[in-house]
Amino acid sequence: LDIGFDFLQKRRPRLYLAQEKQSNDAFKLRMNELKKFKSKHGHCNVLCRDKKHISLYFWCQTIRQSYVFYVAGTLKKAIPLKLTEARVQELLDIGFDFLQKRRPRLYLAQEKQSNDAFKLRMNELKKFKSK
């Protein structure tokens, strides 16, 4: 029974244009927020413990995740935020760090803790072997 319903109907171009405009507006809004953050703090590394800027922190994390897909040239539906060359350049121009690493102090503390745990286990193993 054919009732003439088109199951494969494509979205209308107007809808795509509206979504793209909304995406661009949201990106510009966040960029302005990030620029204000940088002018106040001198950097673009928004921390998660800064509750005042928590949504900006999550946006920056989304940008970093999207950058991985952008660099790899992967075009999947799961990409959190579509990055274009212009957007990447705009972020680079303000000093955004796409590959932000943990602070060295934190790594040193973790490494020391790991070394201490290793030494402790090694001593336990030596005692066990000598019995």
Secondary structure, DSSP 8 states (H G I E B T S, - for coil): ------TT----HHHHHHHHHHHHHHHHHHHHHHHHHHHHHSS----TT-GGGHHHHHHHHHHHHHHHHHHHT---TT-SS---HHHHHHHHHTT--TT----HHHHHHHHHHHHHHHHHHHHHHHHHHH-
